[in-house]
Structure formats: structure tokens, C-alpha cells
Amino acid sequence: MISAGNVYLAVDLGAESGRVVAGHFDGKRIALEPLHRFPNGPVDVQGTLFWDVLRLWSDIKIGLGKAAAEYGDRIVGIGLDTWGVDYGLLGRDGTLLGNPYHYRDSRTDGMMEAAFRRVPRGEVFARTGIQFMQLNTLFQLVAMVEAGSSVLDVAETLLTMPDLINYWLTGRRANEFTIATTTQCYDPRAGDWAYGMLEKLGIPTRLFGAIVPPGTVLGPLQASVAAETGLGAVPVIAPATHDTGSAVAAVPMDPDNAIYLSSGTWSLMGVESKAPIIDDRMLTWNLTNEGGVDGTFRILKNIMGLWLVQECRREWQRTGEDYDYGEMVEMAAAAPAFGPIVSPSDSRFLAPGDMTSRIRAACRDVGQAPPESKGAILRCALESLALEYRWVAERLDELTGKRLGTIHIIGGGAQNELLDQLAADATGRTVVTGPIEATALGNVLVQAKALGHIGSIAEGREVVKASFELKTFEPRDTARWDDVYARYLQIRGE
């Protein structure tokens, strides 16, 4: 651990857990120290899924208090990032009007079709450049319009999850760029909200406020929070508040010649671009343009990711079989290769619960013998993910006009070395893994740049290279994967 230098606090909220991390930077190397971890997940209330945002807020303050007790005046900044699309609605006096909905709640079933009856699908994409998923903020808001929501009638401000918590930290209402782009309510070519489209959908445009770039100093910690936590008037900085935006900022890559893959509950796979790409190819392939740091865009595909594995684990836990992820990787590795496969983008996998039955049903529906053992189910999920990575990589090659020979896998999923090797084998590309804690690192790097402690994100990426060990996986047995990929394309409907 670096014993001197500045300390930056990164609050990182994911779909399964949250943490407050101390980022230590001595000007040459960076190190992370977890200070407080806490669980996260959906709360079911009469069949509706919500986030327990007040408990998250309480845990954030506990973590900040631990940081104050440990590092005091060495703390120079606080930054927060979360998952995308979800939001809170505030009343005229700034009061939160109910618990934020969880993006996996079923209220968005059929809402894309409802939206397209008012605004054609092609027009929505032309305005926003965002991948169509029913969980997007846009379709959550359409669900409220369709239901005649009384909350929507009285709400004055929409704040995405990180914007909401930053409001509680500082008292300032602002919409940070990277998270705003995940909503499918933002027009990247206009550089503002897609007001005309929102009006056609019946969504009140008064909800949408000023957009600020990543690296904006929002203000000092509110006095009440500072007093409760023991911190001083530490500046709160909006990093890339979308967790993938922060993660990509820390990828130790050549952005002109590499693919990044942020691996966790979701797999977010793409390239960094100086401008959005909004054309028929992107629409056909359902790729997306999300905001990045320093005015860049992340051209990427949201892939269901290790959610399939996580849900299998939860399902088995409910029956008294509790496997850790290491044991599950061993089970998958021991299962036969090149068995049944599924498309991770199959909508039946979106909701929580009963994942093993859904995987088996997906296999039967296309004439495959379903996997029976737990190891075979896990192998099916991992090989299917690797094949989807190949499909996305080929689309990215076409968009950039060159073969991108290296995939950088970051995030917690990078620890799954079986999936790392499968990704190399299936795509025929070199896979480089690490850092695992890319999201917190990117959060810290943007804070450091905002405060003038580093000159650029490129400089920050060099710091990451100097601070963390990376691992390389070279492709093997690619010929057999070519045969399986042909089968995968049929299952995918290509």
C-alpha cells in the first residue's frame, strides 16, 4: 500500500454490491484499499422490484465515516459511480417521490412496442444512438406514461442513481454526461436531451436538467453530511458516473487498436471513439453510443454477461447448495466442451429466478439436447458468452475498418480465467486481463485529472500499467470454434 500522497474516495455501486474505496496516488503509482463493502440487489414489494436507496445512502455514509477516521485531511476528493438507466424523481421541494424502480422489474414488458406506436424505432435510434433494451430509462418512463402515473404528474426533476446520490452529498442537482447517455433520452448529435422525441412520447421535458461533463467539481460535501461522517468540506467530483464509463477510463490500452470488455453482471464490449456512430449498421446490430471521458463515446454492445451464472448460483443457494464462484468455474471446466449453446441476448434471461430451467428450455427450443449437470449448464453459459464476444468483435472490426487484435477484459469477471481463455479461443484474438478494479480506478483517475494531479486520461492509463499486473491469454484450437460459431449464428438468428 502506498503510504504517502493523496487519497481519493471512490464510491462504486453495482447491481450486486457496493463499496467505498480509498484510492492512494503518490504521483507515479496508484493503489486501492476497500474501506466498506455492502450488499445490493432488488427488493420485491407486492410483485414490483425496487432499489433500497436509503440503505445504500446509509452505507455510503458509513464508508465515508471510516475513511475520515483513517485518512482525515489526506482525502482530497469524493467520486461516485453506479449502474445505468435507473433513476429517482424529485418533487418541487427536492423530496424523493418513492423508491427508484429496479431495471429488471416487469413494468417495462411491452413498453418498447408502446413507444414505437408513437415514435418509430428508427426515429428513436436516429435521435439517441442507443441500443434497444426494454430496461432503458426511456421505456421505464413510457411505462409510467402508459400507467397514468400520479408521481410523474407531480415530479419536477429526474436524477439518475449517481446524480441522485450526488444531490444528497452536495445539494446540487446535475445530470452527468456519461450516465445521461444511458437513458436513451439524450441526443448525442445535438449535445442535449432529445426534447422533441420525449414530447411525442408524452414524457414531461421539465424533468431533464443541465448536463455536466465528467470531471465536474459539483461542490463541497454538504455540511450535514460532513458533520455526520467526520469529513471536512471535501470536493465531490462527478467522475464518469456510469460505472462502465469509469472502468473504460482505466483500461491500459491503445484506444485506436483495441477492444475493451467490462466483465461482470453485464458484459459491455466495445471501442472508444471520438464521435458517435449512428447509422443503419448500428441500428441493425443493436449497438449503442454511450458517453465516455474527455468528450469520447463508447461504441459498444450490452451483453447479458455473468448474470446467467450469478442467477444459477442464487437458484442453487435457495435449495441449500452454496457454491462459490471458484467452485463453479471448476465445475464448468470439468464439463465437456462444445455442448449446447444459447444466445445470451434471449429476453427470457432478463428477469431474476429459475435460470437453469430457462437455459434448458432455450436449448430445447432450437433442437439441442439440454445440459443436465450443473457443470454443463455453466459451461453452456460461458461458451455462449465467448461466442457472443466473437460476434460483437466482428461488428466492431467492420465499424472501425480494421481488425482489432487485442481484447482487454477488466472488472470482476476478469478473474474467471476459464472465460478469459474461452474468449481468446472463440474470437481468435489475444486477451489481456486486468485491472480487476477498473471501475474504482477510473473513478479515481478522473478525480485526479479534475484536480490537476494528472494531465490526461492517457497519462492515467500509463499509471495503471505501472501499478498493476496484467495477464495474457493467447487463442488456441480456433478451428473447432469456427464450427461452433456457425451453429451459434443460426441460434442467434443470423
Buried (B, 14 or more C-beta within 10 A) or exposed (E): EBEEBBBBBBBBBBBBEBBBBBBBBEEEBBBBBBBBEBEBBBEEEEEBBBBBBEBBBEBBBBBBBBBBEEBEEBBBBBBBBBBBBBBBBBEEEEEBBEBBBBBBBEBBBBBBEBBBEBBEEEBBBBBBBBBBBBBBBBBBBBBBBBEEBEEBEEBBBBBBBBBBBBBBBBBBBBBBBBBBBBBBBBBBBEEEBBBBBBEBBBBBEEBBBEBBBBBBBBBBBBEEBBEBBEBEEBBBBBBBBBBBBBBBBBBBBEBEEBBBBBBBBBBBBBBBBEEBBBEEEBBEBBBBBBBBBBEBBBBBBBBBBBBBBBBBBBBBEEEEEEBEBEEBBBBBBEBEEEBBBBBBBBEBBBBBEEBBEBBBBBBEEBEBEBBEEBBBBBBBBBBBBBBBBBBBBBBBBEBBEEEBBBBBBBBBBBBBEBBBBBBBBBBBBBBBBBBBBBBBBBBBBBBBBBBEBBEEBEEBBBBBEEBBEBEEBEBEEBEEBEEBBEBBBEBBEE
